[in-house]
């Protein structure tokens, strides 16, 4: 298993890639030197000879001086045969020059050209000395016969030596490839292995990992992403712990109350109808608390999973808010709450009425839960240039700056030991956020410590 893992690892794959890459380069060089270089050299030599012939035909310079200059400058061999049949050789001692040691076939070509009426001609011939092909250009100029010869295949020492040393070059390249690939693999795999190990730690619930940064952009981006994931998971775990504490507390308290008052009815108050009714009312209230808790959890799940289809309609928002406030009248009588409404007589909006009503309920419950000792809760609607601004205002302690980013999170509670006797699951503001986000309505909160908070949202005109 370990061998298979290593074969799949980045070190082996990097080594394999670099080796294959270098083998490909070596094969390309070998093919080029064996085939491509010959073809290129042949084209180059033919072009060069054509240029030399062109110089002869256009130049007025002395043929002997010109021939010597052209022979040595262009690494070709030249023979000039004058009208007295005297031959002048230039650079004919170079390796592979057929003009230095003429054979029968070459002599025949030269004699045929001299006897012909041709001004110029060229011949491809085989050089038995170098066993290579060559080309012979013959021209008549200034009553002289000029013969220019060049190999069409490279016979240079460099090419021969390079071909002979290619095997050593191959081994050198393979050795360098192994060293380079090991260096690259170590440079990249070490931080990746460390990141993998620490990522596994996150899965085990360890959130104090510091991810490596080695100057490689992709690895640094991966480290940064995992650090953000780690931070979010840590926060999520804290929220889950809070959830367990909150839900356990919210479930335990009403259940304890229900059990206690049920026992009191069984043992004591069943004899007193008035007391029994009072105890039954308390049991019903606690059942309502439990129902609210379960409903909030189900509602948030439904909204987040897009299980609810939004039904947009035009309706009077003021009318709906007044209906909602009417249901809180009992709190005005029994607990001296003061609900203040500041809004126009009529506000027509286009939205899902049931969901926006739920937003108002949750914001009101939040305000009731956290308002100050004066128990004042204000609902205000202001017409702006493009929107209706809806505000729910309390006079409580406000929200600390460091807590503001988390108040919309599930199960988060600001000041968990709030004073009001109203069930708070920590889901209300999260439901508000989901509903308003689905409507694409702007929302937020303005708060001042010891002065209160204003939760708001905007409905387009």
Secondary structure per residue as TSV (DSSP state, phi and psi in degrees):
chain	resnum	aa	ss	phi	psi
A	1	X	-	360.0	-39.2
A	2	X	H	-64.4	-39.8
A	3	X	H	-64.3	-42.6
A	4	X	H	-62.6	-39.9
A	5	X	H	-63.7	-41.9
A	6	X	H	-66.0	-36.9
A	7	X	H	-66.2	-25.0
A	8	X	H	-90.7	-9.0
A	9	X	S	-72.3	161.6
A	10	X	H	-68.0	-29.4
A	11	X	H	-63.1	-49.9
A	12	X	H	-65.8	-41.8
A	13	X	H	-67.0	-36.7
A	14	X	H	-64.6	-45.9
A	15	X	H	-59.6	-46.8
A	16	X	H	-62.4	-43.3
A	17	X	H	-62.3	-46.7
A	18	X	H	-67.0	-39.0
A	19	X	H	-62.5	-47.0
A	20	X	H	-62.9	-38.7
A	21	X	H	-62.2	-45.1
A	22	X	H	-70.9	-37.4
A	23	X	H	-61.5	-39.8
A	24	X	H	-61.9	-42.7
A	25	X	H	-62.8	-43.8
A	26	X	H	-63.3	-44.0
A	27	X	H	-61.5	-40.4
A	28	X	H	-62.3	-44.5
A	29	X	H	-62.8	-43.3
A	30	X	H	-63.3	-45.2
A	31	X	H	-63.7	-39.3
A	32	X	I	-65.0	-45.1
A	33	X	I	-68.5	-30.9
A	34	X	I	-82.3	-37.8
A	35	X	I	-120.2	-57.0
A	36	X	I	-62.9	-40.9
A	37	X	H	-65.0	-38.0
A	38	X	H	-62.5	-45.2
A	39	X	H	-62.5	-44.4
A	40	X	H	-64.6	-42.5
A	41	X	H	-64.3	-39.3
A	42	X	H	-62.0	-47.4
A	43	X	H	-62.0	-39.2
A	44	X	H	-64.4	-44.4
A	45	X	H	-66.1	-41.5
A	46	X	H	-62.7	-43.0
A	47	X	H	-61.3	-43.1
A	48	X	H	-63.7	-41.4
A	49	X	H	-66.5	-38.7
A	50	X	H	-60.8	-39.2
A	51	X	H	-66.8	-39.1
A	52	X	H	-63.9	-44.4
A	53	X	H	-61.1	-40.7
A	54	X	H	-62.7	-38.0
A	55	X	H	-64.9	-42.1
A	56	X	H	-59.3	-44.7
A	57	X	H	-73.5	-22.1
A	58	X	H	-105.8	-15.4
A	59	X	-	-90.4	145.3
A	60	X	-	-99.8	4.9
A	61	X	S	-70.8	155.9
A	62	X	-	-56.6	132.1
A	63	X	H	-60.2	-40.0
A	64	X	H	-67.5	-45.2
A	65	X	H	-65.4	-43.2
A	66	X	H	-63.2	-41.5
A	67	X	H	-64.1	-42.8
A	68	X	H	-62.7	-44.1
A	69	X	H	-64.2	-46.3
A	70	X	H	-68.0	-36.8
A	71	X	H	-62.4	-48.8
A	72	X	H	-78.7	-32.9
A	73	X	H	-70.4	-31.2
A	74	X	H	-109.7	5.5
A	75	X	T	55.4	46.5
A	76	X	-	-122.4	165.0
A	77	X	E	-109.7	139.4
A	78	X	E	-131.7	136.3
A	79	X	E	-120.4	134.4
A	80	X	E	-117.5	121.8
A	81	X	E	-108.4	114.4
A	82	X	-	-86.3	-176.0
A	83	X	T	-69.4	-15.3
A	84	X	T	-93.9	11.4
A	85	X	S	62.1	29.2
A	86	X	-	-97.2	131.2
A	87	X	E	-100.5	133.2
A	88	X	E	-116.3	120.2
A	89	X	E	-102.6	142.3
A	90	X	E	-132.7	120.5
A	91	X	S	60.7	27.8
A	92	X	T	-79.9	-5.9
A	93	X	T	-85.8	-4.4
A	94	X	S	-65.9	153.8
A	95	X	T	-60.7	126.7
A	96	X	T	88.8	5.5
A	97	X	-	-79.0	117.0
A	98	X	G	-72.4	-21.9
A	99	X	G	-70.4	-15.7
A	100	X	G	-78.7	-30.9
A	101	X	S	-140.6	81.3
A	102	X	-	-69.9	136.4
A	103	X	-	-102.2	179.7
A	104	X	H	-61.0	-44.5
A	105	X	H	-64.4	-38.9
A	106	X	H	-70.3	-42.7
A	107	X	H	-59.5	-38.5
A	108	X	H	-64.3	-42.1
A	109	X	H	-63.0	-44.6
A	110	X	H	-63.1	-46.3
A	111	X	H	-64.4	-39.7
A	112	X	H	-62.6	-40.0
A	113	X	H	-67.8	-41.2
A	114	X	H	-61.1	-40.7
A	115	X	H	-77.1	-17.4
A	116	X	S	-81.7	169.7
A	117	X	-	-93.4	5.2
A	118	X	-	-66.4	140.4
A	119	X	S	-83.9	-35.1
A	120	X	E	-152.8	155.8
A	121	X	E	-164.7	162.0
A	122	X	E	-136.4	153.5
A	123	X	E	-138.2	132.5
A	124	X	E	-91.8	126.1
A	125	X	E	-134.0	160.9
A	126	X	E	-100.5	130.3
A	127	X	E	-95.8	108.7
A	128	X	T	-69.7	-20.3
A	129	X	T	-71.0	-45.0
A	130	X	T	-103.4	-4.5
A	131	X	T	53.8	43.1
A	132	X	E	-131.5	161.0
A	133	X	E	-83.2	148.9
A	134	X	E	-140.6	175.1
A	135	X	E	-133.5	138.1
A	136	X	E	-119.5	122.0
A	137	X	E	-101.6	134.8
A	138	X	E	-126.0	130.5
A	139	X	E	-137.8	152.2
A	140	X	E	-106.4	123.8
A	141	X	E	-149.0	133.2
A	142	X	T	52.0	47.0
A	143	X	T	59.4	26.1
A	144	X	E	-129.8	149.7
A	145	X	E	-101.3	121.6
A	146	X	E	-112.9	130.1
A	147	X	E	-119.9	123.9
A	148	X	E	-117.8	127.9
A	149	X	E	-124.5	142.8
A	150	X	E	-151.0	145.3
A	151	X	E	-67.6	144.4
A	152	X	S	-97.8	-2.8
A	153	X	S	-126.1	143.0
A	154	X	-	-67.4	128.8
A	155	X	-	-117.5	21.2
A	156	X	-	-69.3	148.9
A	157	X	H	-61.9	-36.9
A	158	X	H	-60.0	-45.0
A	159	X	H	-64.5	-43.7
A	160	X	H	-64.7	-43.5
A	161	X	H	-65.4	-42.0
A	162	X	H	-62.2	-43.3
A	163	X	H	-62.5	-38.7
A	164	X	H	-68.4	-32.4
A	165	X	H	-93.0	0.5
A	166	X	H	-59.7	-37.2
A	167	X	H	-62.1	-39.5
A	168	X	H	-68.6	-35.2
A	169	X	H	-64.1	-38.3
A	170	X	H	-61.0	-49.2
A	171	X	H	-63.6	-37.7
A	172	X	H	-63.7	-43.9
A	173	X	H	-64.0	-41.0
A	174	X	H	-63.4	-43.2
A	175	X	H	-61.0	-45.9
A	176	X	H	-63.5	-37.8
A	177	X	H	-61.7	-44.1
A	178	X	H	-61.7	-45.8
A	179	X	H	-64.0	-44.6
A	180	X	H	-65.5	-43.9
A	181	X	H	-65.3	-38.5
A	182	X	H	-64.0	-39.9
A	183	X	H	-65.3	-47.0
A	184	X	H	-64.1	-44.3
A	185	X	H	-60.9	-43.2
A	186	X	H	-64.7	-40.7
A	187	X	H	-63.7	-35.8
A	188	X	H	-96.8	-36.2
A	189	X	H	-77.5	-30.5
A	190	X	H	-59.3	-52.3
A	191	X	H	-66.6	-32.4
A	192	X	H	-66.3	-42.0
A	193	X	H	-62.2	-40.3
A	194	X	H	-65.3	-41.7
A	195	X	H	-63.0	-43.1
A	196	X	H	-60.0	-45.0
A	197	X	H	-60.9	-44.7
A	198	X	H	-73.8	-29.4
A	199	X	H	-64.8	-37.1
A	200	X	H	-64.6	-35.7
A	201	X	H	-61.0	-37.5
A	202	X	H	-60.6	-42.4
A	203	X	H	-61.9	-26.8
A	204	X	T	-88.0	2.2
A	205	X	T	89.1	15.5
A	206	X	-	-98.4	117.0
A	207	X	-	-115.0	23.9
A	208	X	-	-110.5	29.1
A	209	X	-	-82.2	139.0
A	210	X	-	-110.1	119.6
A	211	X	-	-88.2	142.6
A	212	X	-	-71.5	152.8
A	213	X	-	-131.0	121.1
A	214	X	-	-121.0	14.2
A	215	X	S	89.6	-7.5
A	216	X	-	-88.5	122.4
A	217	X	H	-54.7	-50.0
A	218	X	H	-62.9	-39.7
A	219	X	H	-68.6	-39.3
A	220	X	H	-65.7	-38.6
A	221	X	H	-65.2	-40.0
A	222	X	H	-63.2	-44.1
A	223	X	H	-60.6	-45.2
A	224	X	H	-63.3	-41.4
A	225	X	H	-62.6	-44.6
A	226	X	H	-67.4	-33.4
A	227	X	H	-64.1	-40.3
A	228	X	H	-67.2	-40.6
A	229	X	H	-61.8	-44.1
A	230	X	H	-58.7	-43.1
A	231	X	H	-63.5	-44.0
A	232	X	H	-67.0	-39.5
A	233	X	H	-67.1	-37.8
A	234	X	H	-62.3	-44.8
A	235	X	H	-63.8	-40.1
A	236	X	H	-62.8	-40.9
A	237	X	H	-63.7	-40.9
A	238	X	H	-62.7	-40.7
A	239	X	H	-63.6	-39.8
A	240	X	H	-64.2	-40.7
A	241	X	H	-63.4	-41.6
A	242	X	H	-62.4	-39.4
A	243	X	H	-59.0	-47.8
A	244	X	H	-59.9	-42.5
A	245	X	H	-67.0	-45.5
A	246	X	H	-66.2	-51.1
A	247	X	H	-65.4	-40.2
A	248	X	H	-59.6	-43.6
A	249	X	H	-66.3	-45.1
A	250	X	H	-67.1	-28.9
A	251	X	H	-81.7	-39.5
A	252	X	H	-66.0	-43.1
A	253	X	H	-61.3	-53.8
A	254	X	H	-65.0	-35.0
A	255	X	H	-64.0	-41.1
A	256	X	H	-62.4	-43.2
A	257	X	H	-64.2	-44.4
A	258	X	H	-59.4	-45.7
A	259	X	H	-64.3	-43.4
A	260	X	H	-63.1	-47.0
A	261	X	H	-72.4	-29.7
A	262	X	H	-64.7	-40.5
A	263	X	H	-67.3	-37.7
A	264	X	H	-63.5	-41.6
A	265	X	H	-62.4	-42.8
A	266	X	H	-64.4	-41.6
A	267	X	H	-96.1	-30.6
A	268	X	T	-124.8	-64.8
A	269	X	G	-76.0	-4.7
A	270	X	G	-62.6	-20.4
A	271	X	G	-79.7	-22.9
A	272	X	-	-114.9	102.2
A	273	X	H	-54.8	-36.9
A	274	X	H	-66.5	-47.4
A	275	X	H	-64.8	-41.3
A	276	X	H	-60.7	-42.3
A	277	X	H	-62.0	-40.5
A	278	X	H	-61.9	-43.8
A	279	X	H	-68.8	-36.8
A	280	X	H	-64.6	-37.3
A	281	X	H	-61.6	-40.4
A	282	X	H	-64.8	-42.7
A	283	X	H	-59.7	-42.2
A	284	X	H	-63.5	-40.2
A	285	X	H	-62.2	-42.1
A	286	X	H	-68.1	-34.6
A	287	X	H	-63.4	-40.6
A	288	X	H	-60.9	-37.7
A	289	X	H	-62.0	-44.8
A	290	X	H	-63.8	-41.3
A	291	X	H	-61.9	-43.4
A	292	X	H	-60.2	-41.2
A	293	X	H	-62.1	-49.5
A	294	X	H	-64.2	-43.0
A	295	X	H	-61.6	-40.8
A	296	X	H	-62.4	-43.1
A	297	X	H	-63.5	-45.7
A	298	X	H	-65.6	-39.4
A	299	X	H	-63.8	-44.8
A	300	X	H	-63.3	-42.2
A	301	X	H	-61.1	-40.6
A	302	X	H	-66.6	-43.6
A	303	X	H	-66.4	-44.2
A	304	X	H	-68.2	-30.6
A	305	X	T	-91.2	11.3
A	306	X	T	56.3	33.3
A	307	X	-	-83.3	-12.4
A	308	X	S	-101.3	130.4
A	309	X	-	-94.3	121.5
A	310	X	-	-76.6	132.5
A	311	X	-	-112.6	97.8
A	312	X	E	-78.6	137.6
A	313	X	E	-154.2	158.8
A	314	X	E	-88.4	130.8
A	315	X	E	-155.1	168.7
A	316	X	E	-89.9	110.0
A	317	X	H	-65.8	-37.6
A	318	X	H	-60.5	-44.4
A	319	X	H	-60.0	-43.1
A	320	X	H	-66.8	-40.4
A	321	X	H	-64.2	-40.3
A	322	X	H	-63.4	-37.5
A	323	X	H	-63.2	-41.8
A	324	X	H	-64.7	-45.5
A	325	X	H	-61.0	-35.7
A	326	X	H	-58.4	-32.5
A	327	X	T	-72.3	-15.8
A	328	X	T	-96.1	6.8
A	329	X	H	-57.7	-35.8
A	330	X	H	-57.6	-32.3
A	331	X	H	-73.5	-30.0
A	332	X	H	-65.6	-40.4
A	333	X	H	-77.4	-44.7
A	334	X	H	-86.0	-34.2
A	335	X	H	-121.4	8.5
A	336	X	-	61.6	35.6
A	337	X	-	-74.7	150.4
A	338	X	E	-122.9	107.8
A	339	X	E	-97.8	119.1
A	340	X	E	-108.2	128.1
A	341	X	E	-112.0	124.5
A	342	X	E	-125.4	100.4
A	343	X	-	-160.9	158.9
A	344	X	-	-63.9	171.3
A	345	X	S	-68.2	-32.5
A	346	X	-	-147.2	134.9
A	347	X	-	-135.4	105.6
A	348	X	E	-87.0	126.3
A	349	X	E	-131.0	163.3
A	350	X	E	-117.6	106.9
A	351	X	E	-165.3	178.0
A	352	X	E	-81.4	109.6
A	353	X	H	-59.8	-46.2
A	354	X	H	-62.9	-40.8
A	355	X	H	-71.9	-40.1
A	356	X	H	-67.2	-35.4
A	357	X	H	-60.3	-39.4
A	358	X	H	-64.9	-38.0
A	359	X	H	-60.0	-46.5
A	360	X	H	-61.3	-45.8
A	361	X	H	-55.7	-49.2
A	362	X	H	-66.0	-40.4
A	363	X	H	-67.2	-37.0
A	364	X	H	-65.1	-46.3
A	365	X	H	-59.7	-39.8
A	366	X	H	-63.8	-43.8
A	367	X	H	-65.4	-43.3
A	368	X	H	-60.3	-39.9
A	369	X	H	-65.5	-34.1
A	370	X	H	-119.6	4.3
A	371	X	-	-68.8	169.1
A	372	X	-	-76.3	-172.3
A	373	X	T	-67.0	-21.9
A	374	X	T	-72.8	-11.3
A	375	X	-	56.6	36.1
A	376	X	E	-95.0	131.0
A	377	X	E	-129.4	126.1
A	378	X	E	-115.6	136.1
A	379	X	E	-116.4	126.0
A	380	X	E	-131.9	134.9
A	381	X	E	-122.6	126.2
A	382	X	E	-123.9	133.0
A	383	X	E	-84.7	120.9
A	384	X	-	-106.4	-172.4
A	385	X	S	-61.1	-42.5
A	386	X	S	-122.0	-9.0
A	387	X	E	-139.7	164.4
A	388	X	E	-97.8	123.8
A	389	X	E	-93.6	118.0
A	390	X	E	-106.0	124.0
A	391	X	E	-125.9	138.6
A	392	X	E	-119.8	117.8
A	393	X	E	-117.5	133.0
A	394	X	E	-119.5	170.8
A	395	X	-	-116.8	30.9
A	396	X	S	-81.4	-155.0
A	397	X	-	-80.7	-8.6
A	398	X	-	81.2	-178.2
A	399	X	-	-122.0	133.3
A	400	X	-	-65.2	147.8
A	401	X	G	-58.3	-40.3
A	402	X	G	-71.4	-15.7
A	403	X	G	-91.8	-16.6
A	404	X	G	-54.8	-41.5
A	405	X	G	-64.5	-16.6
A	406	X	G	-106.4	-7.3
A	407	X	T	-65.7	-22.5
A	408	X	T	-89.0	-2.1
A	409	X	S	-76.3	154.4
A	410	X	T	-62.9	137.7
A	411	X	T	68.0	6.4
A	412	X	-	-83.0	135.3
A	413	X	-	-127.1	129.8
A	414	X	S	-83.8	124.4
A	415	X	S	53.0	83.4
A	416	X	S	-62.1	-27.1
A	417	X	S	-91.6	55.0
A	418	X	-	-69.8	161.6
A	419	X	S	-88.0	-25.5
A	420	X	S	-73.4	150.3
A	421	X	S	-92.3	50.1
A	422	X	S	-122.0	133.7
A	423	X	-	-61.9	133.8
A	424	X	-	-132.1	113.2
A	425	X	-	-89.9	-11.4
A	426	X	S	81.2	9.1
A	427	X	-	-103.5	-15.6
A	428	X	H	-55.8	-52.8
A	429	X	H	-69.9	-29.8
A	430	X	H	-66.3	-38.6
A	431	X	H	-65.7	-41.9
A	432	X	H	-56.5	-47.5
A	433	X	H	-59.5	-47.1
A	434	X	H	-63.1	-44.1
A	435	X	H	-66.3	-46.4
A	436	X	H	-68.3	-33.6
A	437	X	H	-65.9	-40.5
A	438	X	H	-65.4	-30.9
A	439	X	H	-80.7	-11.2
A	440	X	T	62.0	35.5
A	441	X	-	-94.4	138.4
A	442	X	-	-70.0	140.4
A	443	X	E	-148.6	165.8
A	444	X	E	173.1	-166.5
A	445	X	E	-146.5	139.1
A	446	X	E	-116.4	133.3
A	447	X	E	-144.4	150.4
A	448	X	E	-135.9	133.5
A	449	X	T	-61.8	132.0
A	450	X	T	65.8	10.7
A	451	X	T	-122.6	-19.0
A	452	X	E	118.3	-179.3
A	453	X	E	-131.7	148.4
A	454	X	E	-123.2	109.0
A	455	X	E	-91.1	135.3
A	456	X	E	-140.3	159.8
A	457	X	E	-150.5	159.9
A	458	X	E	-120.5	133.2
A	459	X	E	-111.8	123.0
A	460	X	E	-57.9	145.0
A	461	X	-	-62.4	360.0
